[in-house]
Amino acid sequence: MIELPVGQVRALITGAEADLRDFHSLAGTWAEQHLPTHAAAVTAALARALDLELTE
């Protein structure tokens, strides 16, 4: 069992969400460079798979 204060759990979750958003952004850049005709579909599918609510 690991016990953490609620504030620390919230901070860890917030950090994980930020990491996922950063990964999505980098993957989008990669897709635009390597799969230009499919980049939008790839990044949209990735956002769905990561369950991201994107605000662009």
Buried (B, 14 or more C-beta within 10 A) or exposed (E): EEEEEEEEEEEEEEEEBEEBBEEBEEBBEEBBEEEEEEBEEBBEEBBEEBEBEEEE
